[in-house]
């Protein structure tokens, strides 16, 4: 019996359980649709923010330029318009730039001259996002002003204007970025600065969950000892059985993942996935195939409970279900298959690069192959 024919038989064995495919396909799509029902409402591009510029000076124009480039929908309004628009829910937040904004002679501390009045809207979450957007821009301006103040005290700065100093700083910043420097601002506000930063559950977590469940259950279906005894009684049967099972499981996983992602994209075209979605999910599928083959070493009647518990532990520790502190993901979460996959797709530091993770998954499969060849209950 050749490998392709045996693979076809394995696929038919998986196809005899259409309910499994239906559940692992429809449930994640329904969950994604439920979350996607608020995509338009939660899109930051749809937040309505406004500013009132009472300063009309260089610093206020720099602030409004930064706000306009932030990705939020900032609009210029007058004082007489904002009260009505906030009451009608047409604005989610307004900042009022006071006269003298950015004027170092107007206060003792530089931070004090970069403070604006913020008027929140009715949607608290939207208002917080707008306020944070303004804080980042104002903090950047204040940081630049402090740096300029320090530079003016140095030799060679005599006779320079603020504009000349600002242009020089901008040129040096561009040069630093081109050389690979990472320029960023970290904001700590009161007690929030002491709180543990959380890694949020990404949108792809549902697909990670159900790809894992489908792969594990499919592996358990094909790990039938009686069938394996018959096939392995043939010459070279053990190797062909193992390879055909992995090929069938990989193809089934690809089909399930393609349908899940494809239908989701068709129903919610505005939802995007990470650029490395396909290779990361492919490596995760390899990890799950390896996991299924290690579970197959257990006697058939005692596989399901330990397999379910181990899968649940990996999903939970990897941040698939709930938001986890960054220290947990750095110390534990990223060392699990699911934590590695989610970290890779969300830009967090991972324990293994993509090629090394794929190599590790293949190595685990090969080790499972060796141990299955020595297994008594699989050999009959």
LOKOL-58408 format. One line per 2 residues: number of its first residue (from 1); their letters; for each residue x, y, z of N, C-alpha, C. Coordinates in steps of 0.2 Angstrom, whole numbers, m for minus. Layout:
# LOKOL-58408
NUM) a) X/Y/Z/X/Y/Z/X/Y/Z; ...
***
This chain:
# LOKOL-58408
1) xx) 4/m6/0/0/0/0/4/6/0; 4/10/m5/8/16/m6/6/22/m1
3) xx) 11/27/0/10/32/5/4/36/4; 3/38/m3/m3/43/m4/m9/39/m3
5) xx) m10/33/m5/m16/29/m4/m18/29/3; m12/27/7/m13/27/15/m15/33/18
7) xx) m12/39/15/m14/46/17/m22/47/16; m24/45/10/m31/46/8/m35/42/13
9) xx) m33/36/15/m37/32/20/m38/36/26; m32/39/28/m32/42/35/m36/48/35
11) xx) m36/52/29/m41/58/28/m48/56/28; m50/50/25/m57/48/26/m59/46/33
13) xx) m54/43/37/m55/42/44/m57/48/48; m53/54/46/m55/60/49/m61/63/47
15) xx) m63/62/40/m69/64/37/m75/60/40; m74/55/43/m80/51/46/m83/55/52
17) xx) m80/60/54/m82/64/60/m83/71/58; m88/72/54/m89/79/52/m91/84/57
19) xx) m94/81/63/m96/86/68/m90/89/71; m84/86/72/m78/89/74/m76/94/70
21) xx) m76/93/63/m74/99/59/m78/105/59; m85/103/60/m90/108/60/m89/113/66
23) xx) m88/109/72/m87/113/78/m81/117/78; m76/114/76/m69/118/76/m69/123/71
25) xx) m74/123/66/m74/128/61/m79/133/62; m85/131/64/m90/136/65/m90/140/72
27) xx) m88/137/77/m87/140/84/m82/146/83; m76/145/81/m72/151/81/m74/157/76
29) xx) m78/155/71/m80/160/66/m86/164/70; m90/160/73/m95/164/77/m92/168/83
31) xx) m87/166/86/m84/170/91/m81/176/88; m78/175/82/m75/181/79/m80/186/76
33) xx) m86/183/74/m91/188/72/m94/191/78; m94/188/84/m96/191/90/m92/197/92
35) xx) m85/196/91/m80/201/93/m80/206/87; m81/204/81/m81/208/75/m87/213/75
37) xx) m92/211/79/m98/216/78/m97/223/81; m91/223/84/m89/230/87/m83/233/84
39) xx) m81/230/78/m75/232/75/m75/239/73; m81/241/69/m81/248/67/m81/253/73
41) xx) m85/251/78/m86/255/84/m79/256/88; m75/251/88/m69/251/92/m63/253/88
43) xx) m64/254/81/m58/256/77/m56/263/79; m50/264/81/m47/270/83/m48/276/78
45) xx) m48/273/71/m49/278/66/m56/282/66; m61/278/70/m67/281/70/m68/285/77
47) xx) m63/286/81/m64/290/87/m64/297/85; m69/301/88/m69/308/86/m66/313/91
49) xx) m61/316/90/m57/320/94/m57/327/91; m56/332/96/m56/339/93/m51/343/98
51) xx) m48/348/95/m44/353/99/m46/360/98; m46/364/103/m47/371/102/m40/375/104
53) xx) m38/378/99/m31/381/99/m32/389/101; m31/390/108/m31/397/110/m24/400/110
55) xx) m19/396/109/m12/399/109/m10/402/102; m11/398/97/m9/400/90/m2/402/90
57) xx) 2/398/92/9/399/92/13/393/89; 20/393/89/23/388/86/22/381/89
59) xx) 23/381/96/22/375/100/15/372/99; 10/376/99/3/374/98/2/371/91
61) xx) 5/374/86/5/371/79/9/364/79; 14/364/82/18/357/83/14/352/86
63) xx) 10/354/91/6/349/95/0/347/90; m3/351/87/m9/349/83/m6/345/77
65) xx) 0/347/74/2/343/69/4/336/71; 6/335/77/7/328/79/1/324/80
67) xx) m4/328/83/m11/325/84/m14/323/77; m13/327/72/m16/325/65/m13/319/62
69) xx) m6/318/64/m3/312/61/m3/306/65; m7/306/71/m7/301/75/m12/295/73
71) xx) m16/296/68/m21/291/66/m28/292/69; m28/296/74/m35/297/76/m38/303/72
73) xx) m45/303/72/m48/309/68/m49/315/72; m43/319/72/m43/325/76/m46/331/71
75) xx) m50/335/74/m53/341/71/m52/347/75; m52/353/71/m51/359/75/m58/362/76
77) xx) m59/364/82/m66/367/84/m65/373/88; m70/377/88/m70/383/92/m74/382/99
79) xx) m72/386/104/m75/385/111/m83/384/111; m86/388/106/m93/388/106/m96/382/104
81) xx) m92/377/100/m95/371/97/m94/365/101; m89/365/106/m88/359/109/m93/356/114
83) xx) m96/361/118/m101/359/123/m107/355/119; m110/358/114/m115/355/110/m113/348/107
85) xx) m107/348/104/m105/341/101/m104/336/106; m101/338/112/m100/333/117/m106/330/120
87) xx) m111/334/121/m118/332/123/m121/328/118; m121/329/112/m124/325/107/m120/319/105
89) xx) m114/318/108/m110/312/107/m106/312/100; m106/318/97/m102/319/91/m95/319/92
91) xx) m93/320/98/m85/320/100/m84/316/106; m78/312/106/m77/308/111/m72/311/116
93) xx) m69/317/114/m65/320/119/m62/327/116; m61/332/120/m58/338/117/m52/341/121
95) xx) m47/343/118/m42/347/122/m42/354/120; m41/358/126/m41/365/125/m34/368/126
97) xx) m31/370/121/m24/372/121/m24/380/124; m21/381/130/m22/387/133/m17/393/130
99) xx) m19/399/131/m14/404/129/m7/403/132; m2/405/129/5/404/132/7/397/132
101) xx) 4/392/128/6/385/128/13/385/125; 17/381/129/24/380/127/29/386/128
103) xx) 26/392/131/30/398/132/34/396/139; 41/396/139/45/394/145/45/400/150
105) xx) 43/406/148/43/411/153/36/411/157; 32/407/155/25/407/158/25/403/164
107) xx) 30/399/166/30/395/172/37/393/174; 38/391/180/44/389/182/46/383/179
109) xx) 42/378/179/43/371/177/41/371/170; 45/367/166/43/367/158/37/363/158
111) xx) 36/357/162/30/353/161/24/357/162; 24/362/166/18/366/167/15/370/161
113) xx) 20/372/156/18/376/150/15/371/145; 16/365/146/13/360/140/7/356/143
115) xx) 3/359/147/m3/356/150/m9/359/146; m13/355/144/m20/357/141/m25/355/145
117) xx) m31/358/144/m37/356/148/m40/350/143; m42/345/147/m45/339/143/m53/339/145
119) xx) m57/338/140/m64/338/142/m66/331/139; m68/326/143/m70/319/140/m77/319/138
121) xx) m78/314/133/m85/313/131/m88/308/135; m94/305/132/m98/301/136/m95/293/136
123) xx) m91/292/131/m88/285/130/m81/285/134; m81/282/140/m75/283/144/m69/280/141
125) xx) m70/274/137/m64/271/134/m62/275/129; m66/278/124/m64/282/119/m60/288/122
127) xx) m63/291/127/m60/297/130/m53/295/133; m52/290/136/m45/288/138/m40/287/133
129) xx) m43/284/127/m38/283/121/m36/290/118; m41/295/118/m39/301/115/m35/305/120
131) xx) m36/304/127/m32/308/132/m25/305/131; m24/299/131/m17/296/130/m14/298/124
133) xx) m17/299/118/m14/301/112/m12/308/113; m16/312/116/m13/319/118/m7/319/122
135) xx) m7/315/128/m2/315/132/5/313/129; 5/308/125/11/306/121/14/312/117
137) xx) 9/316/114/12/321/110/14/327/114; 11/329/120/13/334/124/19/332/128
139) xx) 20/326/130/26/324/133/32/324/128; 31/322/122/36/323/117/39/330/117
141) xx) 34/335/116/36/342/116/39/344/122; 37/342/128/40/344/134/47/342/135
143) xx) 48/335/133/55/332/133/60/336/128; 57/338/122/61/341/118/63/348/121
145) xx) 58/352/124/60/358/127/65/358/133; 65/352/137/70/351/142/76/350/139
147) xx) 77/346/134/83/345/131/86/351/128; 82/355/125/84/362/122/87/366/128
149) xx) 83/366/133/86/370/139/93/368/141; 94/362/141/100/359/144/106/361/138
151) xx) 104/360/132/109/362/127/111/369/126; 106/374/128/107/381/128/113/383/133
153) xx) 113/378/138/118/380/144/125/378/142; 126/374/136/132/372/134/136/377/130
155) xx) 143/376/129/147/380/125/145/379/118; 145/385/114/144/384/107/136/386/106
157) xx) 132/386/111/125/387/110/123/394/110; 128/399/112/127/406/112/125/408/105
159) xx) 120/412/105/118/416/99/113/411/95; 111/405/97/107/401/93/100/403/95
161) xx) 95/402/90/88/403/92/85/396/93; 79/397/96/75/390/98/74/386/91
163) xx) 72/390/86/71/387/80/77/383/77; 83/386/77/89/383/75/91/377/79
165) xx) 90/378/86/91/372/90/86/366/89; 80/368/87/75/363/86/77/359/79
167) xx) 79/363/74/81/360/68/87/355/69; 91/358/73/97/353/74/96/347/78
169) xx) 91/347/83/89/341/86/85/336/81; 81/339/77/77/335/72/82/331/68
171) xx) 87/335/65/92/332/61/96/326/64; 98/328/71/102/322/74/97/316/76
173) xx) 91/318/77/86/312/79/86/308/72; 85/311/67/84/307/60/91/303/59
175) xx) 96/306/60/103/302/60/103/296/64; 101/297/71/101/292/76/96/286/74
177) xx) 90/288/71/86/282/69/88/279/63; 92/282/58/95/279/53/100/274/55
179) xx) 103/276/60/109/271/63/106/266/67; 100/265/68/97/260/71/94/261/78
181) xx) 95/267/81/93/269/87/85/269/88; 82/266/94/75/266/95/73/271/100
183) xx) 70/276/97/68/282/101/61/281/104; 60/281/110/53/279/112/52/283/119
185) xx) 45/284/121/43/287/127/39/283/131; 41/282/137/38/278/142/34/282/147
187) xx) 27/281/147/23/286/152/21/282/158; 22/285/164/20/282/170/16/287/173
189) xx) 10/285/175/5/290/178/2/287/185; 5/290/190/2/289/197/3/281/198
191) xx) m2/279/201/m2/271/203/m2/267/197; m4/269/191/m4/265/185/3/263/184
193) xx) 8/267/185/15/266/184/18/260/188; 14/258/193/17/253/198/13/246/196
195) xx) 8/247/192/4/241/190/8/236/186; 6/230/186/9/225/181/7/226/174
197) xx) 11/228/169/8/228/162/6/222/160; 0/222/156/m3/215/154/m2/215/147
199) xx) m1/208/145/m1/206/138/m8/205/136; m11/209/131/m18/207/130/m19/201/125
201) xx) m25/198/126/m26/192/122/m27/195/115; m23/192/110/m24/195/103/m30/192/99
203) xx) m32/195/94/m38/192/90/m37/185/87; m31/183/86/m30/177/83/m30/171/88
205) xx) m31/173/95/m31/168/100/m36/162/99; m42/164/96/m47/160/95/m45/155/90
207) xx) m42/157/84/m40/152/79/m34/148/82; m30/150/86/m25/146/89/m28/141/93
209) xx) m33/143/97/m36/138/101/m39/132/97; m43/134/92/m47/129/89/m43/125/84
211) xx) m37/128/81/m33/124/78/m29/118/82; m28/120/88/m25/115/93/m30/110/95
213) xx) m36/112/96/m41/107/98/m42/102/92; m43/104/86/m44/100/80/m38/96/79
215) xx) m32/98/79/m26/94/78/m25/88/83; m27/90/90/m26/85/95/m31/79/94
217) xx) m38/81/93/m43/76/92/m42/72/86; m40/75/81/m38/71/75/m33/66/76
219) xx) m28/68/79/m22/64/81/m24/58/85; m29/59/90/m31/54/94/m36/49/90
221) xx) m39/52/85/m43/47/80/m39/42/77; m33/45/74/m29/40/70/m25/36/74
223) xx) m24/37/81/m20/33/85/m24/27/88; m27/24/83/m31/18/85/m26/12/85
225) xx) m25/8/91/m20/3/91/m22/m3/87; m28/m5/86/m30/m11/82/m28/m9/75
227) xx) m30/m3/72/m28/m2/65/m21/m2/64; m17/1/69/m10/2/68/m7/m5/68
229) xx) m10/m10/72/m7/m17/73/m7/m20/66; m13/m19/62/m14/m22/56/m9/m19/50
231) xx) m9/m13/50/m4/m9/45/3/m11/47; 5/m11/53/12/m12/55/14/m19/54
233) xx) 10/m24/53/11/m31/52/14/m32/45; 13/m27/40/16/m27/34/23/m24/34
235) xx) 27/m26/29/34/m24/28/34/m16/27; 38/m13/32/39/m6/31/32/m2/33
237) xx) 28/m6/36/21/m3/38/21/2/43; 26/1/48/26/6/54/28/13/51
239) xx) 33/13/47/36/20/44/30/23/40; 27/19/35/22/22/31/16/24/35
241) xx) 14/20/40/9/22/44/10/29/48; 16/30/50/17/36/54/18/42/49
243) xx) 21/41/43/21/46/39/15/48/36; 11/43/34/4/45/31/0/48/36
245) xx) 0/46/43/m4/49/48/m2/57/48; 5/58/49/7/65/49/5/69/43
247) xx) 5/66/37/3/70/31/m4/71/31; m8/66/33/m15/67/33/m17/72/38
249) xx) m14/72/44/m16/77/50/m14/84/48; m8/85/44/m6/91/42/m10/94/37
251) xx) m12/90/32/m17/92/27/m24/94/30; m26/90/35/m33/92/38/m32/98/42
253) xx) m26/99/45/m25/106/49/m25/112/44; m22/111/39/m21/116/34/m28/118/31
255) xx) m32/113/29/m39/114/27/m43/117/32; m43/115/38/m47/118/44/m45/125/45
257) xx) m38/127/45/m36/134/46/m38/138/40; m37/135/34/m39/139/28/m46/141/28
259) xx) m50/136/29/m58/138/30/m59/143/35; m56/142/41/m58/146/47/m56/153/45
261) xx) m49/154/43/m47/161/41/m51/164/35; m52/160/30/m55/162/24/m62/164/25
263) xx) m66/160/28/m73/162/30/m73/168/34; m69/169/39/m68/175/43/m67/181/39
265) xx) m62/180/35/m60/186/30/m66/188/26; m70/183/23/m75/184/19/m81/188/23
267) xx) m82/186/29/m87/189/33/m85/196/36; m79/196/37/m76/203/41/m70/205/37
269) xx) m71/208/31/m65/210/27/m61/215/30; m63/219/35/m59/224/38/m54/221/43
271) xx) m55/215/45/m51/212/50/m44/210/47; m39/212/50/m32/210/47/m29/205/52
273) xx) m24/201/49/m20/196/53/m13/198/52; m9/196/57/m1/198/57/2/195/51
275) xx) 7/199/49/11/197/42/14/190/43; 16/188/49/19/181/49/13/176/51
277) xx) 7/177/50/2/173/53/3/166/50; 4/165/43/4/158/40/10/154/42
279) xx) 16/157/42/21/152/45/21/151/52; 19/155/56/18/154/64/13/149/65
281) xx) 7/149/61/2/144/62/4/137/60; 8/138/54/11/131/52/15/128/57
283) xx) 20/132/60/24/129/65/20/126/71; 15/130/73/11/128/79/7/121/77
285) xx) 5/121/71/2/114/69/7/109/69; 13/110/68/19/105/68/19/103/76
287) xx) 19/108/80/20/107/87/14/102/90; 8/104/87/2/100/89/2/93/87
289) xx) 5/92/81/6/85/78/11/81/82; 16/84/84/21/81/89/18/79/95
291) xx) 14/84/98/10/83/104/6/77/104; 2/77/98/m3/71/97/1/64/97
293) xx) 7/64/94/10/58/93/13/56/100; 15/60/104/18/59/111/12/56/115
295) xx) 6/59/114/0/57/118/m2/50/116; 0/48/109/m2/41/107/2/36/110
297) xx) 7/38/113/11/33/117/7/30/123; 2/34/125/m2/31/131/m7/26/129
299) xx) m9/22/133/m14/17/131/m21/21/129; m24/18/125/m30/21/122/m35/24/127
301) xx) m37/20/132/m42/21/137/m40/27/142; m33/29/142/m31/34/147/m28/40/143
303) xx) m29/41/137/m26/47/133/m30/53/134; m36/53/134/m40/59/133/m39/64/139
305) xx) m39/62/145/m39/66/151/m32/70/151; m26/66/151/m20/69/151/m19/74/145
307) xx) m21/72/140/m20/76/134/m24/83/134; m30/82/137/m34/88/138/m31/93/143
309) xx) m29/90/149/m26/94/154/m19/97/151; m15/94/148/m9/97/145/m10/102/140
311) xx) m15/101/136/m17/106/131/m20/112/134; m24/111/139/m27/117/143/m21/121/147
313) xx) m17/117/150/m11/121/153/m7/125/148; m5/122/143/m2/126/138/m5/132/135
315) xx) m12/131/134/m16/137/131/m16/142/137; m17/140/143/m18/145/148/m12/149/150
317) xx) m6/145/150/0/148/152/3/152/146; 0/151/140/3/155/134/m1/161/133
319) xx) m7/162/137/m10/168/136/m16/168/131; m18/162/130/m24/161/125/m30/163/127
321) xx) m31/162/134/m38/163/137/m39/170/140; m33/172/144/m34/178/148/m27/182/147
323) xx) m28/189/149/m22/193/148/m17/191/154; m11/191/152/m6/189/157/m1/194/158
325) xx) 2/195/164/7/200/165/13/199/161; 17/204/159/23/203/154/28/199/157
327) xx) 29/199/164/34/195/167/33/188/167; 26/186/167/24/179/166/26/177/159
329) xx) 24/181/154/25/179/147/33/178/146; 37/182/149/44/182/148/47/176/151
331) xx) 45/174/157/48/169/161/45/162/159; 39/162/158/35/155/157/31/155/150
333) xx) 27/160/149/22/159/143/26/158/137; 31/162/135/34/161/129/38/154/127
335) xx) 38/150/133/41/144/132/36/138/131; 30/140/130/25/135/128/23/136/121
337) xx) 21/131/117/20/132/110/15/137/109; 9/138/113/4/143/111/7/150/113
339) xx) 11/150/119/13/157/121/18/159/115; 22/154/113/27/156/107/23/159/101
341) xx) 18/155/99/14/157/93/11/164/94; 8/165/100/5/172/101/10/177/102
343) xx) 16/176/105/21/181/106/24/183/99; 25/178/95/27/179/88/23/183/84
345) xx) 16/182/85/11/186/80/10/193/83; 12/194/90/10/201/93/17/205/94
347) xx) 22/202/91/29/206/91/32/206/98; 31/201/102/34/200/109/41/196/108
349) xx) 45/197/112/51/193/112/49/185/113; 52/181/109/51/174/109/57/170/111
351) xx) 56/164/114/62/160/116/65/157/110; 62/156/104/65/153/98/63/157/92
353) xx) 67/157/87/65/161/81/61/156/77; 58/158/72/53/154/68/57/148/65
355) xx) 63/148/62/66/142/60/68/137/65; 70/140/71/72/136/76/66/132/79
357) xx) 60/136/80/54/133/82/52/127/78; 52/128/71/50/123/66/55/117/67
359) xx) 61/118/68/66/113/69/65/109/75; 63/112/81/61/109/87/55/105/86
361) xx) 50/107/83/44/103/82/45/97/78; 49/98/73/51/92/68/55/87/73
363) xx) 59/89/77/63/85/81/59/81/86; 54/84/89/49/81/93/45/76/89
365) xx) 44/77/83/40/72/79/45/66/78; 51/67/77/56/61/75/57/57/82
367) xx) 57/61/88/58/57/94/52/53/95; 46/56/94/40/52/95/40/46/90
369) xx) 42/47/84/43/41/79/47/35/82; 53/37/85/57/32/88/54/29/94
371) xx) 51/33/98/48/29/104/42/25/102; 38/27/97/32/23/95/34/17/92
373) xx) 40/17/89/43/10/86/45/6/92; 46/8/98/48/4/104/42/2/108
375) xx) 36/5/107/30/5/111/27/m2/111; 26/m5/116/23/m12/116/16/m12/114
377) xx) 12/m7/117/5/m8/115/3/m6/108; 7/m1/105/6/0/98/9/m5/94
379) xx) 14/m9/96/17/m14/92/13/m21/92; 8/m21/97/4/m27/98/7/m32/102
***
